[in-house]
């Protein structure tokens, strides 16, 4: 896979960062779906399949969550489409050039946990990036304590990432990293 492909998710990340900088909300770039474009770019540039796998595993579930949030908030700058749709398109292409791994979900879950911890210490609680502080408002009627919600999310994320890893492994079985210079 040519390394120049990594320019695309990097451009998606930087364009969306520019939007958030202009709005005074750069901390929103730490959402897993946004930050995963930067991780994907690094994985492609430095030829680290694990980074490609981890980013794809978060970009895929990010799509329905992003659509739901867009419908709920009405927030839809053009850069968010590039970041989400473009990121997953490049990610799936990159994954088709390397092999998927059944155990990649463990690394993705750990990455999600680390990103949530980073958000907890570096973002304001009111924006709740990666639900690091409080229950996501549509679920506030179901959960009354954040710790219960956090455990629920951790288990659902682990199960979802595991299932997604199995599906991607079945889809991309036999694919191998093609080292082409460009």
RAQUIWO-V521008 format. One record per pair of residues at least 4 apart in sequence whose C-alpha atoms are under 6 Angstrom apart, sorted by the first residue. I is the first residue (numbers start at 1). J is the second residue. D is the distance in Angstrom with one decimal. If there is no record, write none. Layout:
i=<I | I>
j=<J | J>
d=<D | D>
This chain:
i=<1 | 1 | 1 | 2 | 2 | 2 | 3 | 3 | 6 | 6 | 6 | 7 | 9 | 9 | 9 | 10 | 10 | 11 | 12 | 12 | 13 | 13 | 16 | 17 | 20 | 20 | 21 | 21 | 29 | 29 | 30 | 31 | 31 | 32 | 33 | 33 | 36 | 36 | 37 | 40 | 40 | 42 | 43 | 43 | 43 | 43 | 54 | 56 | 59 | 62 | 66 | 69 | 70 | 70 | 81 | 82 | 83 | 87 | 88 | 97 | 97 | 98 | 98 | 98 | 99 | 99 | 100 | 100 | 101 | 102 | 102 | 102 | 105 | 105 | 105 | 105 | 116 | 116 | 119 | 120 | 125 | 128 | 128 | 134 | 135 | 135 | 143 | 146 | 153 | 156 | 157 | 158 | 161 | 165 | 168 | 169>
j=<178 | 179 | 180 | 180 | 181 | 182 | 44 | 45 | 41 | 44 | 45 | 11 | 37 | 41 | 87 | 38 | 41 | 15 | 82 | 83 | 17 | 37 | 79 | 21 | 25 | 26 | 25 | 26 | 34 | 35 | 35 | 129 | 130 | 36 | 59 | 62 | 40 | 55 | 87 | 52 | 55 | 46 | 47 | 48 | 51 | 52 | 108 | 91 | 88 | 66 | 70 | 73 | 74 | 75 | 85 | 86 | 87 | 91 | 92 | 176 | 177 | 175 | 176 | 177 | 175 | 176 | 169 | 172 | 169 | 165 | 166 | 169 | 109 | 161 | 162 | 165 | 130 | 132 | 123 | 132 | 133 | 132 | 133 | 146 | 140 | 146 | 149 | 150 | 157 | 160 | 161 | 162 | 165 | 169 | 172 | 173>
d=<5.8 | 5.9 | 5.5 | 5.9 | 5.9 | 5.1 | 5.9 | 5.1 | 4.4 | 5.2 | 5.6 | 5.9 | 5.0 | 5.4 | 5.6 | 5.6 | 5.5 | 5.9 | 5.7 | 4.9 | 6.0 | 5.8 | 4.9 | 6.0 | 4.9 | 5.0 | 5.8 | 5.1 | 5.4 | 5.9 | 5.4 | 5.8 | 5.6 | 5.7 | 5.2 | 5.4 | 5.9 | 4.8 | 5.9 | 5.0 | 5.6 | 5.8 | 5.4 | 4.6 | 4.7 | 5.1 | 4.7 | 5.4 | 5.8 | 5.7 | 6.0 | 5.9 | 5.1 | 5.3 | 5.5 | 4.7 | 5.3 | 5.9 | 5.9 | 6.0 | 5.4 | 5.5 | 4.4 | 3.9 | 4.7 | 4.8 | 4.8 | 6.0 | 5.7 | 5.4 | 5.4 | 5.8 | 5.9 | 5.1 | 5.1 | 5.8 | 5.7 | 5.4 | 5.2 | 5.3 | 5.7 | 5.7 | 5.6 | 5.8 | 5.7 | 5.8 | 5.9 | 6.0 | 5.8 | 5.9 | 5.9 | 6.0 | 5.9 | 5.9 | 5.9 | 5.5>
